[in-house]
Amino acid sequence: MAASDKKLRKEKLFLRTLELFKTHSSFIIVEMSNITSSQLQQTKKELGSSTEILVGKNTVIKKALKQLQSENKNIGNIEEIISKIKGFVGIIFSKLPSKELKQIILNNERRTFAKVGAVAQEDLFIYSTLTTMTPDKTSFFQAMGIATKITKGKIEITQSSQVLMKGEKVTPSQSKLLACMDIKPLVYFMRMKQIYDNGEFYDPEILDIDEKDVMDMIKSVISQTAAVSLANNIHTKASVPYELMNGIMDSIKVALSSGYEIEEAKAYQ
């Protein structure tokens, strides 16, 4: 690429960065490693015209942000934003609800074979089973120390074994065995790293919290508050229902022990 073309691309990225950050108060930083161009294009298509994905040299994007900072634009925590832009990342600006956006991204995940040198994303086990593989593939299992036998002309795995360990690099033996078994253990998509909204950053795990989770947390807090209040004889809104119930039960006990008749005690007589 000619020097003039590179300069033009940088200028376009710079101006686009300025425009997007000026016109949006929220965005999502995503991991772009191992995302193919076709995968990116399909994701863009499904996200629609209300969504922009900013991908380019981090130095250019940071330079644009520093200019916005010098212009005193009303963008919160620019220094923190700059600190989050590292590695191969993209920035998604969208009018779509974050949960909907996340689902579209997940719908466009790409499964791949475990290439040599790739980092295992999860632990992977191969369990005892009769495979469809012929005896000439036995060497792949032997290289991994996996016990097998031949049953009806097919390889049978006789003992479950761990093939990949999360965080470790894939070895040639592991790669060959998994490819031979047609197992694709690696999944790539635009993994959310940070959510930014009106000056604050949030972990993407917040999107996994639904209304039921919120209600359960509220109920738990109310119950804990009531328990602490009752234990310390402190009157709170949370403890009032329990205090009333305790009062009623005490009245019933007194009525039963004294032979005095009250309506609430009849069920216990």
Secondary structure, 3 states (H helix, E strand, C coil): CCHHHHHHHHHHHHHHHHHHHHHCCEEEEEECCCCCHHHHHHHHHHHCCCEEEECCCHHHHHHHHHHHHHCCCCCCCHHHHHHHCCCCEEEEEECCCHHHHHHHHHHCCEEECCCCCCECCCCEEECCEECCCCHHHHHHHHHCCCCEEEECCEEEECCCEEEECCCCECCHHHHHHHHHCCCCCEEECCCEEEEEECCEEECHHHHHCCHHHHHHHHHHHHHHHHHHHHHCCCCCCCCHHHHHHHHHHHHHHHHHHHCCCCHHHHHHC
